[in-house]
Amino acid sequence: MSPALIDTHYRNDLPTYRKLSYPKKRVEYEPGRTAIDSSDRDRNEDFLPSFPNLHWGPLGEVPYHEKGVQGDPDFHHLLAGATGVFDCTPKIGTEVHGVNLAKLTDAQKNDLARLISVRGVVFFRNQKQFDIESQRELGAYYGKLHKHATTAVPRRAGLEDVHVVYTDEASQDQRAVFSPTFLWHSDVWVTYELQPPSYTSLKLLTGPPRGGGGDTLWASQYGAYDLLSAPMQNYLEGLDALHSAHMQAAGSEALGRRVRRDPVVTKHPLVRTHPVTGWKSLFFNPGFVIGIVGIPKAESDAIIRYLKEIIATTQEIQVRYQWQKDDVAFWDNRICNHSASYGFAPHRRHAVRVACHGERPTYSSSGRSQEEELRARDGLPLVDKNGVRQSNYND
């Protein structure tokens, strides 16, 4: 008989083996303590902060062509290859997964601008291929890149249009120096320019691990405008505010740093209309608005305090983002304020930011309310802003 393909003879004298068990790895946890990661320090040396001894002339008007108006209303091109997208809050913030910012087509770039114009800030995780050249190229697609007069630029030459965010274990704690409302600002604290920035990207090179702090918060100025009563909206729509660079310049000089452009004071409308959405928003920069034109100082000061409180304390117009390495946030400074959060020592927080000039701020009486338009779309009644009606607090 020929050999069988399957051996049908079995042995019952083979040794048996017991199942091995391994000890479960113990979860290490100490409240309020997170591990320090220093693995990226050498890799990012080119982007450590420097303050070069340069001086530039005053900024004039520059051409600006809004790309967001060319974007698809449904963001079809941008989201065609996405693996996920969700809103962080109803008013502001969207996270997109599966899109590589380093490889966008022009149609996708236009959709991105439109999405940012609608949502205020858009987040992209793990953008390893989005290097500084890609970041500057995408920023320049939207407009002329802005060069800041005082803040840090990278050590690598030729990157004077890149702003460096940097704090390490040797940095001083700043919480005692600035009030929380003052820290809210529109980037890069340059609403005093004739054409303040529009689209701005920030990439985190290295930062605290999860739970280590260093989050960033954004507040919607569409939402801030919509919180106001109709009489207050009408009142502010007729006013201009003065935005000043002098305090920022003086602070740099006090530290022995060169101010690369002479400080200016510029007048902008307190309410502006967005060129893509047509929605009205506040255009208010806490800490840099020094007064409101045409009204008594006491009245101006009261309005400034009120607007600061709205921006800093109204949670429903805010979004908070917990960073991870190589994440990118892309936002529109025309309609957002933001604030970093302190308390992440001893971790290093290192990021690079690119911003382009936008149009000169303008107000149009034909502008619309974001909240009213979206509630009408969804068949919801208008918000009752009568503050003296009876109600119960709902936690």
C-alpha positions in Angstrom: 0.0 0.0 0.0 1.4 3.4 -0.9 2.1 5.9 1.9 -0.9 8.0 3.0 -0.8 11.7 2.5 -2.0 12.1 6.1 -0.3 10.0 8.9 -3.1 8.1 10.6 -0.9 6.7 13.4 -0.9 8.8 16.6 1.2 8.6 19.7 -0.3 9.0 23.1 3.0 9.0 24.9 3.9 12.6 24.1 4.6 15.0 27.0 1.9 17.5 28.0 2.6 21.1 28.6 0.8 23.4 31.1 -0.3 26.8 30.0 2.1 29.5 31.1 0.8 32.6 32.8 2.7 35.9 32.8 2.3 38.6 35.4 0.2 41.5 34.3 2.1 44.7 33.8 1.4 47.1 36.6 -0.2 50.4 35.6 2.0 53.3 36.8 0.1 56.3 37.9 0.9 59.3 40.2 -1.7 62.1 40.3 -0.6 65.3 38.6 2.7 63.8 37.2 3.4 62.9 33.6 6.6 61.6 32.0 9.0 64.1 30.4 9.8 63.4 26.8 13.1 64.9 25.5 13.5 62.7 22.5 12.8 65.5 19.9 15.0 68.2 21.2 17.9 67.7 18.8 15.5 67.3 15.8 14.0 70.7 16.4 17.1 72.8 17.0 16.6 74.8 13.8 13.3 76.0 15.2 14.5 77.2 18.6 13.6 80.9 19.2 15.9 83.7 18.1 15.5 87.5 18.1 17.5 88.8 15.1 18.8 92.4 14.9 16.6 93.4 12.0 14.5 96.5 11.2 11.8 96.7 8.5 9.8 99.6 7.2 6.2 100.2 7.8 3.6 97.9 6.3 1.5 99.2 3.4 -1.5 97.6 1.9 -1.0 94.3 0.1 -3.2 92.5 -2.4 -5.5 89.9 -0.9 -7.6 87.4 -2.8 -10.0 85.4 -0.7 -9.7 81.7 -1.5 -12.6 80.6 0.7 -15.2 82.0 -1.7 -14.0 79.4 -4.2 -14.5 76.5 -1.8 -17.3 74.0 -2.2 -20.2 74.7 0.3 -20.1 71.0 1.2 -16.3 70.8 1.3 -16.5 68.0 -1.2 -12.9 68.1 -2.4 -11.3 68.4 1.1 -13.4 65.6 2.6 -13.3 63.2 -0.4 -10.4 61.3 1.1 -11.1 62.0 4.8 -11.6 59.0 7.2 -13.6 61.1 9.7 -14.9 64.5 10.5 -16.7 65.9 13.6 -17.5 69.2 15.2 -16.0 69.7 18.6 -18.8 72.0 19.8 -21.8 73.5 18.0 -20.3 77.0 17.7 -16.6 76.4 17.0 -14.0 73.8 16.2 -13.9 70.8 13.8 -11.5 67.9 13.7 -10.7 66.2 10.4 -9.0 62.8 10.1 -7.3 61.2 7.1 -6.3 64.4 5.3 -2.6 65.1 4.6 -2.1 68.9 4.7 1.2 68.5 2.8 -0.5 67.1 -0.3 -3.6 69.3 -0.8 -4.8 70.2 -4.3 -5.9 73.8 -4.9 -9.5 72.8 -4.8 -8.9 71.2 -1.4 -7.1 74.3 -0.1 -10.1 76.4 -1.1 -12.4 74.0 0.7 -10.2 74.2 3.7 -10.4 78.0 3.7 -14.2 77.8 3.5 -14.4 75.3 6.3 -12.2 77.5 8.6 -14.3 80.5 7.7 -17.4 78.6 8.8 -16.1 76.8 11.9 -13.4 79.2 13.1 -10.7 76.6 13.8 -10.0 73.1 12.3 -7.7 70.5 13.8 -5.6 67.8 12.0 -3.9 65.1 13.9 -0.4 63.6 13.3 0.7 65.7 10.3 4.3 64.4 10.2 4.8 65.3 6.5 3.6 68.9 7.0 7.1 70.4 7.5 8.0 74.1 7.7 8.3 74.4 3.9 4.8 72.9 3.4 3.4 75.0 6.1 4.8 78.2 4.6 3.7 77.2 1.1 0.1 76.6 2.2 0.1 79.8 4.2 1.3 81.8 1.1 -1.4 80.2 -1.0 -3.9 82.2 1.0 -2.0 85.5 1.2 1.2 87.3 1.8 2.9 85.9 4.9 3.1 88.2 7.9 6.4 89.0 9.6 6.0 89.8 13.3 7.8 92.9 14.7 8.7 91.5 18.1 8.2 87.8 18.7 10.7 84.9 18.2 11.6 83.5 14.8 13.5 80.3 14.1 17.2 80.1 14.4 17.4 78.9 10.8 17.9 81.8 8.5 15.3 82.9 6.0 12.3 82.0 8.2 11.4 85.5 9.5 7.8 84.9 8.5 7.5 82.0 11.0 6.6 82.7 14.6 8.1 80.4 17.3 6.1 79.3 20.3 8.5 78.0 22.9 8.5 77.3 26.7 10.8 74.9 28.5 11.7 73.8 32.0 13.8 77.0 32.4 11.0 79.4 31.4 9.4 81.6 34.0 5.8 81.1 35.0 3.8 83.9 33.4 0.5 83.5 35.3 1.3 86.3 37.8 2.1 88.7 34.9 -1.1 88.6 32.8 -4.7 88.4 33.8 -6.7 85.5 32.2 -8.8 87.9 30.2 -5.7 89.7 28.8 -4.3 86.4 27.5 -7.1 86.0 25.0 -5.9 87.5 21.8 -6.2 87.4 18.0 -3.0 86.3 16.3 -0.3 87.1 16.4 -1.4 90.0 18.6 -1.3 92.1 15.5 -4.8 93.4 15.0 -3.0 96.8 14.9 -1.8 96.0 11.3 -3.7 97.6 8.4 -4.5 94.1 7.2 -4.5 91.7 10.2 -4.0 88.0 9.7 -6.7 85.7 8.3 -5.7 82.0 8.0 -3.1 80.9 10.5 -1.6 77.4 11.1 0.2 76.2 14.2 2.1 72.9 14.3 3.2 71.4 17.6 6.7 70.0 17.3 6.8 68.8 20.8 4.7 69.3 23.9 3.4 67.9 27.2 2.0 64.3 27.0 -1.7 63.7 27.4 -2.7 65.1 30.8 0.4 67.3 31.0 -1.4 70.6 30.2 -0.5 73.1 27.5 -4.0 73.0 25.8 -5.1 75.9 23.6 -8.6 77.5 23.8 -10.3 79.3 21.0 -13.4 81.6 21.2 -15.7 82.4 18.3 -16.3 86.1 17.6 -19.3 85.1 15.6 -20.6 83.6 18.8 -19.6 86.6 20.9 -21.5 89.0 18.6 -24.6 86.7 18.7 -24.6 86.8 22.6 -25.3 90.5 22.4 -28.8 92.0 22.4 -30.1 93.6 19.2 -29.7 97.1 20.6 -26.1 96.4 21.7 -25.3 94.9 18.4 -26.7 98.0 16.6 -24.8 100.3 18.9 -21.4 98.5 18.4 -21.9 98.2 14.7 -21.4 102.0 14.4 -18.2 102.1 16.5 -14.5 101.8 15.7 -11.8 100.6 18.1 -8.1 101.6 18.4 -5.6 98.7 18.3 -2.1 99.5 19.5 1.3 97.9 19.1 3.0 100.2 21.6 2.7 98.0 24.8 4.0 95.0 22.9 7.0 96.9 21.6 7.8 98.4 25.0 7.8 94.9 26.5 10.3 93.7 24.0 12.5 96.7 24.5 12.5 96.2 28.2 13.8 92.7 27.7 16.6 94.0 25.5 15.2 92.7 22.2 15.1 94.6 18.9 11.7 95.8 17.7 11.8 95.0 14.0 9.1 97.4 13.0 8.0 100.7 14.5 4.8 100.4 16.6 1.5 101.7 15.2 -2.0 102.4 16.3 -4.8 101.5 13.8 -8.5 102.0 13.8 -10.8 99.1 12.9 -14.5 98.5 13.1 -15.7 96.9 16.3 -18.0 94.6 14.3 -16.9 93.3 10.9 -18.5 91.2 8.2 -16.7 88.0 6.9 -16.1 87.9 3.2 -16.8 84.2 2.9 -19.8 83.6 5.1 -21.4 87.0 5.2 -21.7 86.6 9.0 -21.1 89.4 11.4 -18.6 89.1 14.2 -16.9 91.1 16.9 -13.5 92.3 16.0 -12.1 92.7 19.4 -8.6 91.8 20.7 -8.3 91.8 24.5 -5.1 93.5 25.6 -4.6 95.4 22.4 -7.7 97.5 22.0 -6.9 100.6 24.0 -10.1 102.6 23.4 -13.3 103.0 21.4 -13.5 106.0 19.2 -16.1 108.8 19.7 -17.5 107.9 23.1 -16.4 108.9 26.7 -13.6 107.0 28.2 -15.7 105.6 31.1 -18.1 104.2 28.5 -15.3 102.8 26.4 -13.7 101.2 29.4 -17.0 99.6 30.4 -17.6 98.1 26.9 -14.0 96.8 26.8 -14.5 95.1 30.2 -17.8 93.6 29.1 -16.4 92.2 25.8 -13.4 90.7 27.6 -15.8 89.0 30.0 -17.9 87.5 27.1 -14.9 86.2 25.3 -13.1 84.7 28.3 -16.0 83.3 30.3 -18.7 82.1 27.8 -18.0 78.4 27.5 -20.5 77.7 24.6 -18.5 79.9 22.2 -15.2 78.2 23.2 -13.4 75.0 22.2 -10.4 73.5 24.0 -7.9 71.4 22.2 -5.5 68.9 23.8 -2.4 68.7 21.6 -0.3 65.8 20.5 3.0 65.9 18.7 2.7 66.8 15.0 -0.9 68.1 15.4 -1.9 71.1 13.4 -4.6 73.7 14.2 -5.7 76.0 11.3 -7.9 79.0 12.3 -9.2 82.3 11.1 -8.0 85.3 13.1 -10.7 87.5 11.7 -13.3 85.5 13.7 -11.4 83.9 16.6 -9.6 84.8 19.7 -7.5 82.2 21.5 -5.5 81.6 24.6 -2.8 79.2 25.7 -3.1 77.6 29.1 -0.4 77.6 31.7 0.6 75.1 34.3 2.4 72.5 32.1 5.9 72.8 33.7 8.3 71.1 33.6 7.4 70.0 30.0 8.7 71.7 26.9 6.1 73.2 24.5 7.4 74.0 21.1 5.4 75.0 18.0 5.8 77.0 14.8 3.1 79.3 13.4 2.5 80.8 10.0 -0.1 83.5 9.3 -1.0 85.4 6.2 -2.4 88.9 5.9 -6.1 89.2 5.3 -8.2 92.0 3.9 -8.7 95.3 5.7 -11.6 94.8 8.1 -14.9 96.2 6.9 -18.5 96.2 8.2 -21.5 95.7 5.9 -25.1 96.3 7.1 -26.1 93.5 4.8 -24.2 91.0 7.0 -26.1 88.3 8.8 -26.1 86.6 12.2 -24.5 83.1 12.3 -26.8 82.0 15.0 -30.0 83.3 13.4 -29.1 81.8 10.0 -28.3 78.3 11.4 -31.3 78.2 13.7 -33.5 79.1 10.7 -31.9 76.3 8.7 -32.6 73.8 11.5 -36.2 75.1 12.1 -35.4 76.4 15.6 -36.9 79.6 17.1 -34.7 82.6 17.8 -33.0 82.8 21.2 -34.9 84.8 23.7 -32.4 87.4 25.1 -34.7 88.8 27.7 -32.6 88.5 30.8 -35.4 89.3 33.3 -37.8 86.5 32.4 -38.2 83.7 35.0 -36.0 80.6 34.5 -34.3 77.9 36.4 -30.6 77.1 36.1 -30.0 73.9 34.3 -26.6 72.2 35.1 
